[in-house]
Amino acid sequence: MRDPYLDELKRDFDNYTNNLKKLKKKLLKADSPQEQGKIIKQIDKIAKQMENNQKQSIKVTKSRLKELKKKSKKHSKN
Protein backbone atom coordinates (compact mmCIF):
# COMPACT_ATOMS: atom_id res chain seq x y z
CA MET A 1 0.00 0.00 0.00
CA ARG A 2 1.47 3.34 -1.07
CA ASP A 3 0.78 6.11 1.39
CA PRO A 4 2.83 9.31 1.84
CA TYR A 5 2.38 9.34 5.61
CA LEU A 6 3.34 5.69 5.99
CA ASP A 7 6.35 6.32 3.75
CA GLU A 8 7.36 9.18 6.04
CA LEU A 9 7.03 6.95 9.10
CA LYS A 10 9.20 4.34 7.36
CA ARG A 11 11.90 6.94 6.59
CA ASP A 12 11.80 8.13 10.20
CA PHE A 13 12.17 4.55 11.43
CA ASP A 14 15.14 4.01 9.12
CA ASN A 15 16.74 7.19 10.49
CA TYR A 16 16.22 5.95 14.05
CA THR A 17 17.86 2.66 13.10
CA ASN A 18 20.87 4.43 11.63
CA ASN A 19 21.19 6.64 14.72
CA LEU A 20 21.09 3.57 16.96
CA LYS A 21 23.91 1.97 14.98
CA LYS A 22 26.02 5.11 15.37
CA LEU A 23 25.27 5.32 19.09
CA LYS A 24 26.16 1.65 19.56
CA LYS A 25 29.59 2.26 18.04
CA LYS A 26 29.99 5.39 20.14
CA LEU A 27 29.01 3.45 23.27
CA LEU A 28 31.61 0.78 22.61
CA LYS A 29 34.29 3.44 22.28
CA ALA A 30 33.19 5.47 25.31
CA ASP A 31 35.67 5.46 28.17
CA SER A 32 33.88 7.07 31.09
CA PRO A 33 30.75 5.77 32.81
CA GLN A 34 29.25 9.27 32.55
CA GLU A 35 29.66 9.30 28.78
CA GLN A 36 28.24 5.79 28.57
CA GLY A 37 25.25 6.87 30.68
CA LYS A 38 24.52 9.78 28.34
CA ILE A 39 24.69 7.51 25.31
CA ILE A 40 22.41 4.96 26.94
CA LYS A 41 19.85 7.70 27.66
CA GLN A 42 20.00 8.71 23.98
CA ILE A 43 19.49 5.09 22.96
CA ASP A 44 16.48 4.79 25.29
CA LYS A 45 14.99 7.98 23.85
CA ILE A 46 15.38 6.72 20.29
CA ALA A 47 13.92 3.33 21.26
CA LYS A 48 10.81 5.08 22.62
CA GLN A 49 10.53 7.13 19.43
CA MET A 50 10.78 3.93 17.39
CA GLU A 51 8.09 2.30 19.49
CA ASN A 52 5.78 5.28 19.03
CA ASN A 53 6.54 5.29 15.32
CA GLN A 54 5.55 1.62 15.05
CA LYS A 55 2.34 2.17 17.02
CA GLN A 56 1.42 5.08 14.77
CA SER A 57 2.22 3.04 11.68
CA ILE A 58 -0.06 0.23 12.86
CA LYS A 59 -2.90 2.67 13.60
CA VAL A 60 -2.59 4.35 10.21
CA THR A 61 -2.38 1.02 8.37
CA LYS A 62 -5.52 -0.27 10.09
CA SER A 63 -7.31 2.98 9.34
CA ARG A 64 -6.31 2.87 5.66
CA LEU A 65 -7.46 -0.74 5.39
CA LYS A 66 -10.84 0.17 6.87
CA GLU A 67 -11.16 2.98 4.34
CA LEU A 68 -10.35 0.59 1.50
CA LYS A 69 -12.95 -1.90 2.73
CA LYS A 70 -15.62 0.82 2.92
CA LYS A 71 -14.76 2.00 -0.59
CA SER A 72 -14.85 -1.51 -2.00
CA LYS A 73 -18.24 -2.18 -0.38
CA LYS A 74 -19.62 1.06 -1.84
CA HIS A 75 -18.33 0.17 -5.29
CA SER A 76 -19.67 -3.39 -5.14
CA LYS A 77 -23.16 -2.10 -4.21
CA ASN A 78 -23.27 0.15 -7.25
N, CA, C and O atoms as CSV, one atom per row, in Angstrom:
chain,resi,resn,atom,element,x,y,z
A,1,MET,N,N,0.848,-1.166,0.000
A,1,MET,CA,C,0.000,0.000,0.000
A,1,MET,C,C,0.905,1.245,0.000
A,1,MET,O,O,1.766,1.401,0.866
A,2,ARG,N,N,0.693,2.109,-0.973
A,2,ARG,CA,C,1.465,3.342,-1.069
A,2,ARG,C,C,0.715,4.439,-0.335
A,2,ARG,O,O,-0.444,4.729,-0.634
A,3,ASP,N,N,1.386,5.035,0.618
A,3,ASP,CA,C,0.776,6.111,1.386
A,3,ASP,C,C,1.888,7.065,1.814
A,3,ASP,O,O,2.864,6.631,2.426
A,4,PRO,N,N,1.761,8.349,1.505
A,4,PRO,CA,C,2.829,9.306,1.841
A,4,PRO,C,C,3.155,9.346,3.339
A,4,PRO,O,O,4.321,9.436,3.721
A,5,TYR,N,N,2.132,9.281,4.172
A,5,TYR,CA,C,2.378,9.342,5.612
A,5,TYR,C,C,3.091,8.085,6.101
A,5,TYR,O,O,4.009,8.165,6.917
A,6,LEU,N,N,2.670,6.941,5.608
A,6,LEU,CA,C,3.339,5.686,5.986
A,6,LEU,C,C,4.776,5.670,5.470
A,6,LEU,O,O,5.676,5.163,6.139
A,7,ASP,N,N,4.982,6.226,4.284
A,7,ASP,CA,C,6.346,6.318,3.750
A,7,ASP,C,C,7.210,7.202,4.638
A,7,ASP,O,O,8.381,6.907,4.872
A,8,GLU,N,N,6.627,8.281,5.126
A,8,GLU,CA,C,7.359,9.184,6.036
A,8,GLU,C,C,7.714,8.471,7.332
A,8,GLU,O,O,8.831,8.602,7.832
A,9,LEU,N,N,6.767,7.720,7.875
A,9,LEU,CA,C,7.034,6.951,9.097
A,9,LEU,C,C,8.155,5.934,8.861
A,9,LEU,O,O,8.996,5.719,9.733
A,10,LYS,N,N,8.161,5.320,7.697
A,10,LYS,CA,C,9.202,4.344,7.363
A,10,LYS,C,C,10.576,5.033,7.301
A,10,LYS,O,O,11.562,4.509,7.818
A,11,ARG,N,N,10.627,6.205,6.667
A,11,ARG,CA,C,11.899,6.939,6.592
A,11,ARG,C,C,12.382,7.325,7.989
A,11,ARG,O,O,13.568,7.222,8.301
A,12,ASP,N,N,11.435,7.776,8.827
A,12,ASP,CA,C,11.801,8.127,10.202
A,12,ASP,C,C,12.370,6.911,10.934
A,12,ASP,O,O,13.376,7.013,11.635
A,13,PHE,N,N,11.719,5.771,10.765
A,13,PHE,CA,C,12.170,4.549,11.429
A,13,PHE,C,C,13.578,4.170,10.951
A,13,PHE,O,O,14.424,3.760,11.746
A,14,ASP,N,N,13.810,4.311,9.664
A,14,ASP,CA,C,15.144,4.009,9.121
A,14,ASP,C,C,16.196,4.955,9.713
A,14,ASP,O,O,17.314,4.537,10.015
A,15,ASN,N,N,15.829,6.228,9.876
A,15,ASN,CA,C,16.745,7.188,10.493
A,15,ASN,C,C,17.045,6.809,11.939
A,15,ASN,O,O,18.189,6.897,12.387
A,16,TYR,N,N,16.015,6.387,12.664
A,16,TYR,CA,C,16.221,5.953,14.054
A,16,TYR,C,C,17.194,4.773,14.090
A,16,TYR,O,O,18.092,4.714,14.930
A,17,THR,N,N,16.996,3.841,13.166
A,17,THR,CA,C,17.858,2.660,13.103
A,17,THR,C,C,19.313,3.056,12.857
A,17,THR,O,O,20.226,2.544,13.504
A,18,ASN,N,N,19.510,3.970,11.919
A,18,ASN,CA,C,20.869,4.429,11.628
A,18,ASN,C,C,21.486,5.132,12.833
A,18,ASN,O,O,22.664,4.939,13.134
A,19,ASN,N,N,20.692,5.945,13.517
A,19,ASN,CA,C,21.188,6.638,14.715
A,19,ASN,C,C,21.569,5.642,15.807
A,19,ASN,O,O,22.570,5.826,16.500
A,20,LEU,N,N,20.773,4.591,15.957
A,20,LEU,CA,C,21.093,3.571,16.959
A,20,LEU,C,C,22.420,2.880,16.643
A,20,LEU,O,O,23.216,2.609,17.543
A,21,LYS,N,N,22.649,2.601,15.373
A,21,LYS,CA,C,23.908,1.967,14.983
A,21,LYS,C,C,25.099,2.857,15.339
A,21,LYS,O,O,26.115,2.386,15.850
A,22,LYS,N,N,24.950,4.160,15.058
A,22,LYS,CA,C,26.020,5.106,15.369
A,22,LYS,C,C,26.254,5.191,16.876
A,22,LYS,O,O,27.394,5.226,17.339
A,23,LEU,N,N,25.146,5.225,17.639
A,23,LEU,CA,C,25.271,5.319,19.088
A,23,LEU,C,C,25.893,4.051,19.677
A,23,LEU,O,O,26.636,4.113,20.657
A,24,LYS,N,N,25.585,2.912,19.079
A,24,LYS,CA,C,26.163,1.648,19.561
A,24,LYS,C,C,27.683,1.680,19.412
A,24,LYS,O,O,28.416,1.297,20.323
A,25,LYS,N,N,28.142,2.144,18.250
A,25,LYS,CA,C,29.586,2.256,18.036
A,25,LYS,C,C,30.206,3.241,19.023
A,25,LYS,O,O,31.278,3.003,19.579
A,26,LYS,N,N,29.502,4.352,19.223
A,26,LYS,CA,C,29.989,5.385,20.145
A,26,LYS,C,C,30.057,4.835,21.572
A,26,LYS,O,O,30.991,5.128,22.318
A,27,LEU,N,N,29.052,4.034,21.936
A,27,LEU,CA,C,29.005,3.449,23.274
A,27,LEU,C,C,30.189,2.508,23.499
A,27,LEU,O,O,30.800,2.502,24.568
A,28,LEU,N,N,30.499,1.719,22.479
A,28,LEU,CA,C,31.607,0.777,22.611
A,28,LEU,C,C,32.955,1.488,22.754
A,28,LEU,O,O,33.886,0.953,23.356
A,29,LYS,N,N,33.048,2.680,22.206
A,29,LYS,CA,C,34.295,3.443,22.279
A,29,LYS,C,C,34.374,4.346,23.510
A,29,LYS,O,O,35.445,4.848,23.851
A,30,ALA,N,N,33.235,4.548,24.173
A,30,ALA,CA,C,33.189,5.469,25.313
A,30,ALA,C,C,34.040,4.935,26.467
A,30,ALA,O,O,34.020,3.745,26.783
A,31,ASP,N,N,34.779,5.845,27.079
A,31,ASP,CA,C,35.666,5.458,28.174
A,31,ASP,C,C,35.012,5.638,29.545
A,31,ASP,O,O,35.082,4.752,30.396
A,32,SER,N,N,34.392,6.764,29.742
A,32,SER,CA,C,33.885,7.073,31.087
A,32,SER,C,C,32.451,6.577,31.278
A,32,SER,O,O,31.663,6.551,30.333
A,33,PRO,N,N,32.123,6.186,32.506
A,33,PRO,CA,C,30.754,5.771,32.809
A,33,PRO,C,C,29.736,6.897,32.569
A,33,PRO,O,O,28.590,6.630,32.207
A,34,GLN,N,N,30.153,8.147,32.771
A,34,GLN,CA,C,29.247,9.271,32.548
A,34,GLN,C,C,28.891,9.377,31.059
A,34,GLN,O,O,27.732,9.579,30.697
A,35,GLU,N,N,29.889,9.239,30.227
A,35,GLU,CA,C,29.657,9.301,28.785
A,35,GLU,C,C,28.774,8.130,28.340
A,35,GLU,O,O,27.872,8.294,27.518
A,36,GLN,N,N,29.047,6.962,28.894
A,36,GLN,CA,C,28.235,5.793,28.571
A,36,GLN,C,C,26.791,6.000,29.006
A,36,GLN,O,O,25.865,5.616,28.291
A,37,GLY,N,N,26.595,6.600,30.166
A,37,GLY,CA,C,25.248,6.875,30.676
A,37,GLY,C,C,24.477,7.804,29.760
A,37,GLY,O,O,23.290,7.599,29.503
A,38,LYS,N,N,25.167,8.839,29.264
A,38,LYS,CA,C,24.520,9.780,28.342
A,38,LYS,C,C,24.102,9.078,27.051
A,38,LYS,O,O,23.013,9.308,26.524
A,39,ILE,N,N,24.980,8.230,26.562
A,39,ILE,CA,C,24.694,7.511,25.313
A,39,ILE,C,C,23.521,6.555,25.516
A,39,ILE,O,O,22.657,6.429,24.648
A,40,ILE,N,N,23.496,5.891,26.652
A,40,ILE,CA,C,22.407,4.955,26.944
A,40,ILE,C,C,21.073,5.699,27.025
A,40,ILE,O,O,20.050,5.194,26.563
A,41,LYS,N,N,21.084,6.898,27.612
A,41,LYS,CA,C,19.854,7.704,27.655
A,41,LYS,C,C,19.395,8.069,26.252
A,41,LYS,O,O,18.198,8.058,25.966
A,42,GLN,N,N,20.345,8.396,25.375
A,42,GLN,CA,C,19.995,8.709,23.985
A,42,GLN,C,C,19.401,7.476,23.290
A,42,GLN,O,O,18.435,7.578,22.534
A,43,ILE,N,N,19.993,6.327,23.559
A,43,ILE,CA,C,19.492,5.085,22.963
A,43,ILE,C,C,18.068,4.812,23.452
A,43,ILE,O,O,17.204,4.437,22.659
A,44,ASP,N,N,17.821,4.995,24.740
A,44,ASP,CA,C,16.477,4.792,25.288
A,44,ASP,C,C,15.470,5.737,24.639
A,44,ASP,O,O,14.350,5.342,24.315
A,45,LYS,N,N,15.882,6.986,24.455
A,45,LYS,CA,C,14.995,7.980,23.850
A,45,LYS,C,C,14.635,7.571,22.419
A,45,LYS,O,O,13.474,7.645,22.016
A,46,ILE,N,N,15.630,7.147,21.670
A,46,ILE,CA,C,15.380,6.719,20.294
A,46,ILE,C,C,14.513,5.461,20.259
A,46,ILE,O,O,13.656,5.322,19.386
A,47,ALA,N,N,14.729,4.554,21.195
A,47,ALA,CA,C,13.919,3.330,21.260
A,47,ALA,C,C,12.454,3.675,21.511
A,47,ALA,O,O,11.565,3.055,20.926
A,48,LYS,N,N,12.194,4.651,22.368
A,48,LYS,CA,C,10.813,5.078,22.621
A,48,LYS,C,C,10.209,5.721,21.379
A,48,LYS,O,O,9.036,5.505,21.074
A,49,GLN,N,N,11.009,6.511,20.663
A,49,GLN,CA,C,10.532,7.129,19.428
A,49,GLN,C,C,10.195,6.050,18.394
A,49,GLN,O,O,9.197,6.151,17.681
A,50,MET,N,N,11.030,5.031,18.323
A,50,MET,CA,C,10.782,3.932,17.386
A,50,MET,C,C,9.496,3.195,17.750
A,50,MET,O,O,8.707,2.832,16.878
A,51,GLU,N,N,9.300,2.981,19.032
A,51,GLU,CA,C,8.094,2.296,19.493
A,51,GLU,C,C,6.853,3.114,19.136
A,51,GLU,O,O,5.865,2.568,18.645
A,52,ASN,N,N,6.907,4.413,19.380
A,52,ASN,CA,C,5.778,5.276,19.034
A,52,ASN,C,C,5.546,5.305,17.524
A,52,ASN,O,O,4.406,5.325,17.061
A,53,ASN,N,N,6.627,5.307,16.774
A,53,ASN,CA,C,6.542,5.288,15.320
A,53,ASN,C,C,5.812,4.021,14.861
A,53,ASN,O,O,4.934,4.085,14.000
A,54,GLN,N,N,6.173,2.885,15.433
A,54,GLN,CA,C,5.549,1.621,15.054
A,54,GLN,C,C,4.069,1.597,15.430
A,54,GLN,O,O,3.238,1.117,14.660
A,55,LYS,N,N,3.745,2.110,16.605
A,55,LYS,CA,C,2.342,2.168,17.021
A,55,LYS,C,C,1.536,3.033,16.059
A,55,LYS,O,O,0.430,2.669,15.659
A,56,GLN,N,N,2.099,4.173,15.695
A,56,GLN,CA,C,1.419,5.076,14.775
A,56,GLN,C,C,1.255,4.423,13.406
A,56,GLN,O,O,0.211,4.555,12.767
A,57,SER,N,N,2.270,3.733,12.970
A,57,SER,CA,C,2.220,3.044,11.684
A,57,SER,C,C,1.114,1.985,11.673
A,57,SER,O,O,0.393,1.846,10.685
A,58,ILE,N,N,0.984,1.256,12.755
A,58,ILE,CA,C,-0.062,0.230,12.861
A,58,ILE,C,C,-1.440,0.882,12.829
A,58,ILE,O,O,-2.337,0.409,12.131
A,59,LYS,N,N,-1.610,1.973,13.590
A,59,LYS,CA,C,-2.899,2.672,13.601
A,59,LYS,C,C,-3.278,3.158,12.210
A,59,LYS,O,O,-4.407,2.967,11.758
A,60,VAL,N,N,-2.324,3.786,11.540
A,60,VAL,CA,C,-2.589,4.345,10.215
A,60,VAL,C,C,-2.896,3.226,9.223
A,60,VAL,O,O,-3.812,3.355,8.411
A,61,THR,N,N,-2.148,2.143,9.281
A,61,THR,CA,C,-2.381,1.022,8.370
A,61,THR,C,C,-3.778,0.454,8.575
A,61,THR,O,O,-4.491,0.206,7.602
A,62,LYS,N,N,-4.175,0.246,9.811
A,62,LYS,CA,C,-5.518,-0.270,10.095
A,62,LYS,C,C,-6.579,0.688,9.578
A,62,LYS,O,O,-7.573,0.267,8.987
A,63,SER,N,N,-6.362,1.970,9.802
A,63,SER,CA,C,-7.308,2.978,9.342
A,63,SER,C,C,-7.429,2.968,7.819
A,63,SER,O,O,-8.533,3.037,7.279
A,64,ARG,N,N,-6.305,2.884,7.139
A,64,ARG,CA,C,-6.309,2.870,5.665
A,64,ARG,C,C,-7.015,1.616,5.139
A,64,ARG,O,O,-7.739,1.672,4.145
A,65,LEU,N,N,-6.796,0.493,5.813
A,65,LEU,CA,C,-7.456,-0.740,5.392
A,65,LEU,C,C,-8.965,-0.648,5.569
A,65,LEU,O,O,-9.724,-1.126,4.724
A,66,LYS,N,N,-9.403,-0.033,6.671
A,66,LYS,CA,C,-10.842,0.165,6.873
A,66,LYS,C,C,-11.425,1.031,5.775
A,66,LYS,O,O,-12.508,0.752,5.259
A,67,GLU,N,N,-10.693,2.099,5.415
A,67,GLU,CA,C,-11.161,2.980,4.338
A,67,GLU,C,C,-11.285,2.214,3.029
A,67,GLU,O,O,-12.259,2.386,2.295
A,68,LEU,N,N,-10.310,1.375,2.737
A,68,LEU,CA,C,-10.352,0.594,1.504
A,68,LEU,C,C,-11.535,-0.370,1.494
A,68,LEU,O,O,-12.183,-0.552,0.463
A,69,LYS,N,N,-11.815,-0.986,2.642
A,69,LYS,CA,C,-12.953,-1.904,2.731
A,69,LYS,C,C,-14.257,-1.161,2.490
A,69,LYS,O,O,-15.123,-1.646,1.762
A,70,LYS,N,N,-14.404,0.015,3.097
A,70,LYS,CA,C,-15.616,0.815,2.923
A,70,LYS,C,C,-15.786,1.193,1.457
A,70,LYS,O,O,-16.886,1.104,0.912
A,71,LYS,N,N,-14.707,1.610,0.825
A,71,LYS,CA,C,-14.764,1.998,-0.587
A,71,LYS,C,C,-15.136,0.816,-1.464
A,71,LYS,O,O,-15.932,0.947,-2.393
A,72,SER,N,N,-14.557,-0.337,-1.165
A,72,SER,CA,C,-14.847,-1.509,-2.004
A,72,SER,C,C,-16.290,-1.966,-1.812
A,72,SER,O,O,-16.909,-2.450,-2.759
A,73,LYS,N,N,-16.834,-1.823,-0.616
A,73,LYS,CA,C,-18.236,-2.175,-0.376
A,73,LYS,C,C,-19.163,-1.212,-1.120
A,73,LYS,O,O,-20.175,-1.626,-1.685
A,74,LYS,N,N,-18.809,0.071,-1.114
A,74,LYS,CA,C,-19.619,1.058,-1.838
A,74,LYS,C,C,-19.618,0.767,-3.328
A,74,LYS,O,O,-20.660,0.840,-3.979
A,75,HIS,N,N,-18.442,0.434,-3.873
A,75,HIS,CA,C,-18.328,0.165,-5.294
A,75,HIS,C,C,-19.032,-1.132,-5.681
A,75,HIS,O,O,-19.573,-1.228,-6.783
A,76,SER,N,N,-19.035,-2.109,-4.817
A,76,SER,CA,C,-19.671,-3.389,-5.138
A,76,SER,C,C,-21.199,-3.273,-5.079
A,76,SER,O,O,-21.903,-4.034,-5.743
A,77,LYS,N,N,-21.711,-2.327,-4.291
A,77,LYS,CA,C,-23.155,-2.103,-4.210
A,77,LYS,C,C,-23.677,-1.409,-5.461
A,77,LYS,O,O,-24.828,-1.595,-5.855
A,78,ASN,N,N,-22.824,-0.615,-6.073
A,78,ASN,CA,C,-23.267,0.155,-7.253
A,78,ASN,C,C,-23.287,-0.668,-8.481
A,78,ASN,O,O,-23.635,-0.170,-9.552
